[in-house]
Amino acid sequence: MCEAAGDDGGCGADTAPARRRRAPGRSHPRPCVKCGQGSASLVIRLGDAFCRGCFREYFVHKFRAMLGKNRVIFPGEKVLLALSGGPASSAMLRQVQEGLSRETAKRLRFVPGLIYVDEGAVRGQSPAQREQSLALMETLLQATGFPYHLAHLEQALELPASILRPGPEGSGKPGPSYKEAVEGFIQQQRQEGDGDGDGGTSPPSLGTQAGDLAAPRLPAAARTQELLRLFEAVETPTAREELLQMLRTHLILQTARARGYAKVMTGESCTRVAIKLLTNLALGRGAFLAVDTGFVDNRHGDVMVVRPMREYMAKEIAFYNHFFHVPTVIAPPLPTKRREKPSIHRLMENFLLGLQEDFPSTISTVYRTGEKLSPAPAKASSESQRCLLCLCALDIAGEEELALEPTLITEEPELVGNGCCQDTPAAGVESKAAFIPLLCYSCRLTFKELGTDEGAEPGGPAGGRGAQRELKGLGTAGDRPPTLWGTGGAG
C-alpha cells in the first residue's frame, strides 16, 4: 500500500528510505567541474567534483599559487623542509619534488633540504620501534635525492643559549625585489650554459648529511632517560604538548642556522591551522595567533618559517596521498596517564572535527577568521620586551604580574639548622618565579606546569628542576655553552 502511494502517497516516512535506497541505481556519475569530460573521482566541497587529473592540477596549482602570491622565497635560497612523516608534510615534499622537476619557466628555483626529528622516546616507542621508524624515514628521504638531516629530540638538551635569542636579520641595506631576483637568477643560469638544467637546485657538494647527526643510530641511553625525566616531571598533558612543540622548533631552527638555511617550510594544513587557532586562544596566546598560524613567521630573525600547506583541508591531502601513492609514516601520539583527561590540544581537535562532520564549513570559517588577524601585537619593541621561550612580545602588565605570583609561590623555603635554605620543593617553586618576568602569559602557564623531580640526585640530570636551573644560567660564561633544558651531566 505504501509502495502504491508513490512519491506523493501518505507514508512519506516509509517512502523516503526507499527513495534513498533506489537513488544509487538511478544516479549517474557526476562530471568533473573543470574539464567536463571525465567522471568525478571525489567531491571536495559541495559542487566541487574533480576527476583525478584535474584534482592533481588543482592541488599543484594551489601550492605554487601560495608561494607565488607571497613571494618570500627567492631563487637560489636554501629552504629546509621540516618533515614529520605525516600526510601534510609528505604531500608538501611531493609538491616540492614536482615543482623542481618541471620544465616550465615557472618552476620552483630554491635549494631544498630535509630534516626529520625523531620523537620516539617521548611517544612511547621502544628502541626497536625507533630504529624501524628511522630506517623507513631515511629510505624515503634518500629517495628524494635532496640533502637530508636526521635529528633526535634528545639533541635539544644540548642546544646553546643562543637559541633563545633571534638571529641577526642581515644588513640594513635593501635587497633586490622578487622580480629582479628571478630575472637575475635566470640570466645567471643562461650564462652558465644549458648544463643539465637542474637550475642549481641539487648541489652535489651538500650530499646526504645524515651521518654527522645520527652516527650512532640512537642517542645514548643516559640522554634518553634525561629527556624522559623532563617530560615525566611535567604535570599536565597540555604542558607536555607545548614542551614537545617548543623543543622540536628549537632543534629545527638550530639545524637551519648551522646548515645555512634561510627559510624553514612546515606542513600545517588548513585543518591543523584552525585547530591551532582555537587551541592557542585557549592557552592565552591570542595576541600571537597571526605569527603562530600565518603563512610567514619571522620572529626568529635570521630564519623565516613559512607554511605553504595552510590552505589545504585534511580531506584534500588524504585524497591526494591516496590517489598518487604518497608514502607516509604515522607517529604515535604522546601517551597520557588518564585518557579521560587529554590535553587542550586533543580536546579542541575533537571538538572542531566533530563540528566539521555536521557543519562542513566549520574549519574554513575558523581559518578565514584567523586570516584577518594582524601580527603587530607579537612584535617586541626591544629585546627586554621579548619572551624568553617563544620570542614574542611580553604581554603582561604589572597588575597581572602581581596577580599571577601567588599561583607560583605557595610556600616559604624551609630552614635547616644553620639557618640556610634547604633545597625543597618550595625552593624549586620559588626559583620558577625568578623567570616569570622573562616570559609571556602563555609561556608562564606552561612553565608553571614543568614541576620538579624530587628524586633526582643533586648535581645530576634533574628533569623539570634541571630545566629551570639551566634557564637560570642562560647567558652566563663558562667552560662550555649553557644548554637549554638539560644539565649537561649525561651523555
Protein Blocks (a to p, Z undefined) as FASTA:
>chain_A
ZZmnommlcblmlmmmmmmmmmmmmpccdddfklomaccfbdfbghiacdfklmmmmmmm
mmmmmmmmnopacghiacddddehiaklmmmmmmmmmmmmpcbfkbcfbdcddddddfkl
mnopafklmmmmmmmmmmmmmmnopacddddfklmmmccfklmpccdebjfbdcddfklm
mmmmmmmmmmnonmnonnopacfklopafklmmmpfbacfklmmmmmmmmmmpmbfklmm
mmmmmmmmmmmmmmmmmnopabdcdfbdfklmmmmmmmmmmnopmmmmmmmmmmbdckno
maccddfklmbcfklmmmmmmmnopacddddddddfblklccfklmmmmmmmmmmmmmmm
lmmmmmmmmmmpcfklmpcfbfklpcfklopacfbdfklmmmmmmmmmmbdcdddfkopa
cddfklmmmmmmmmmmmpcfklmmmmmmnopafkbcehiaehjmmmmmmmmmgoiacfbd
cdfklnolgZZ
